[in-house]
Each structure stands twice: as C-alpha cells, then as structure tokens.
Amino acid sequence: MKFEDIARLPLTTLPTAFYGMPNLSKELAKDNFYFPDIYIKRDDVMELAHGGNKTRKLEYVFASALESGADCVITMGGIQSNHVRQTVSAAAKLDMQSHVILNCPVPEMEAELLSSGNYLLDVIMGAHVYLVDGDDDQCIEKMNLVKEELISNGKTPYSVPMGASDGIGSLGYMLCAQELIAQWKQRGLTPSHIFVGTGSCGTHAGLLMGLRYFGNTTTKVVGISVSQPEEIKKENVREVLQQIRDVIDLSDTVISEDDIIVNGDYFGKAYAYPTEEANAAIKLVAEKEGILLDPVYTGKAMAGMLDMIRSGKLEFPKDIVFLHTGGAPALHPYSKEFLK
Ligand SMILES: Cc1ncc(COP(=O)(O)O)c(C=O)c1O
C-alpha cells in the first residue's frame, strides 16, 4: 500500500505554523563570528487538549482503531505522559472510552506528578486511570489484563502502543515532513539540520522517512535522546523505520546508516529527571521568544541543539529547525525547578 492510500482521521487543523526565531538566533550570534538562523515548527499548537506530536500519530492510529470496529482505547505512559493526554482527548472527541495505565518515572516527585499537569487533564477528560507502581513491562502486563476485562464486559478495545510509535502512528510524521518541505520551499530555505526530542522514536523515524520519501536528501534529522544512550535509541529508530516499511511500500526510499543520528549526551540522570541545561534552555526560549518548552522532552532537546551549535559540533550549519513537539502542560508539576 502507498502512503497516500492509508486512512487518516483528521483530529486537528494542519499544517501547523513554521517561522523564524530571530531573538534566539541573535542571542546565539552575540559573542560569536557566525551562527545559523533558527526556525521552529509549532507542533505544540494543535487542537487535542494542548496538542503535541502525538496528535499527528493518533490521526492514523484512530483511523485504524475505527476501521477495526473498536469502541474504546487502552494505552500507557508515565503519569505526566503527553501521549496519554492526547489519546484521552482524541477518545473523548470521538465519544469513545479511554483506559490508561500510568506509572511514576520519578518517585521522588510523586506528589507533584499526581496533582497537576497532564495527569489532572486526563482525569478531567474522563479517562479510566490505572496506576502501576512498576516498569514498562508491568504496565504492558496491566494493559493486557485491562483489555481482557473489557472484552469480557462486551467491549471492543484497541491497544495503542506507548507513544503511538509503531508503523501506523509514525506515518503522522511522514505527513509532517511533507508539510515542512512545502513550508521550506515557500521561504526558499534548505535547512541543514532539524532537531527533535527522541523518546519512543516514532517522531524521529517518521520524520526521517518522510523527508527522504518526499525527496529531501540533505536535511539531517538529529534526535536528542530524552532517556537512553545513543546506541539504544539508534536501534529503536531502525526498528521503527522497519515497522513503517512493513505498513507501506517504501521500496524506492533509501535511508543510509549515516542518516540515523542520535545524541545521548543531554538526558541527564534518566527519563523525566530535570537537568540544569534543560531548565536554562526553557527559560531562554521563554524569555526570548515567548514560547514554552517542557522539562521532559523539548527542554532537553533544545539544550542539546543549543550546545551542539555553540560548541561547533554541527557540520555546515545553515538554517536550523527545531521541531516543537509539545509538552508544556508538564511544566506545572515541575514548577519548583523555576520558582527556587
Ligand atoms: C513533548 C514530547 N516531545 C517528544 C516526544 C518524543 O516522541 P517519540 O516518543 O515519538 O520519540 C514525546 C513523547 O511522548 C513528547 O511527549
């Protein structure tokens, strides 16, 4: 099947905005001879309860769920999962029940994580919440139990994998790549690099596959890992690229090994633990551009991008794009990081 033939259920208005960050670009150029212009793709501004990158993935996932006859969805993530919040919002919009399995990735912050931000929004939107004190495997186990229970109660559940990062969900980022290519063409831009926070890897893999599929052979997709070392994430990106190939015909689309770029230097102690560098990046972008990033994904991704530019780690930088994947609702449980 071709990309264009896969069913998509619109959940937001596309394309999202794309524009320059002149104040941030000027700030970077202050003490240095040459710096590239920075641009931003605003995938944080969408219609599913504050939006974010999962909305694009869910357009394909929910089309598939409805095709399969599902009347409710199950998914999982951390207590402050943006993916879960957008899945709950999509389900509410489609008048379906959502069942969500949540765990606490930062036990020291349990009280804050359980009283505001995405968790609060899940509850307000009517999600059926199951808290698990355990790891991803235990959450998957719980997901399977909830699924069996729903089936035995006569429901038809559809399981959405963590981060919707399978071959179907990642198609959302192929569509984003198509949008970006059109937006760059309109402005006469040929960006050398696009930065993205890389978690479950569907955004990174879909974007890379989409750029190459729609004819861009030069822009490098740089994933800043938000949770694990470079080699593990690269392997995950390769796996998702293969899952996309399992869904659609991409026999003419070449992705070389050099195309898979991940930097694992910026996630700090672990997933969801804040870092000083990410906090500083959040403050800088907020003060210079009035744009809100988050401590778990986009703050770390921005910190990585700024450091790689400043320290001359990028080859031939020219017009650099930051993909804003959302997440600002999680600023609230992390308020202590900024009010100290
Ligand atoms: C705000 C935000 N940015 C980036 C990501 C990472 O995207 P992916 O899981 O597709 O790698 C996520 C995933 O949850 C997210 O919520």
The ligand as an SDF file (V2000), in Angstrom:
LIG
                    3D

 16 16  0  0  0  0  0  0  0  0999 V2000
    6.5120   16.5820   24.1280 C   0  0  0  0  0  0  0  0  0  0  0  0
    7.1120   15.3570   23.5290 C   0  0  0  0  0  0  0  0  0  0  0  0
    8.1810   15.5020   22.7380 N   0  0  0  0  0  0  0  0  0  0  0  0
    8.8000   14.4410   22.1900 C   0  0  0  0  0  0  0  0  0  0  0  0
    8.3480   13.1630   22.4260 C   0  0  0  0  0  0  0  0  0  0  0  0
    9.0810   12.0150   21.8220 C   0  0  0  0  0  0  0  0  0  0  0  0
    8.4040   11.4940   20.7370 O   0  0  0  0  0  0  0  0  0  0  0  0
    8.5860    9.9680   20.3730 P   0  0  0  0  0  0  0  0  0  0  0  0
    8.0420    9.1750   21.5040 O   0  0  0  0  0  0  0  0  0  0  0  0
    7.8660    9.8000   19.1110 O   0  0  0  0  0  0  0  0  0  0  0  0
   10.0690    9.7390   20.2260 O   0  0  0  0  0  0  0  0  0  0  0  0
    7.2250   12.9580   23.2310 C   0  0  0  0  0  0  0  0  0  0  0  0
    6.7390   11.6000   23.5350 C   0  0  0  0  0  0  0  0  0  0  0  0
    5.9690   11.3360   24.3900 O   0  0  0  0  0  0  0  0  0  0  0  0
    6.5940   14.0890   23.8010 C   0  0  0  0  0  0  0  0  0  0  0  0
    5.5240   13.9680   24.6040 O   0  0  0  0  0  0  0  0  0  0  0  0
  1  2  1  0
  2  3  1  0
  2 15  2  0
  3  4  2  0
  4  5  1  0
  5  6  1  0
  5 12  2  0
  6  7  1  0
  7  8  1  0
  8  9  2  0
  8 10  1  0
  8 11  1  0
 12 13  1  0
 12 15  1  0
 13 14  2  0
 15 16  1  0
M  END
$$$$
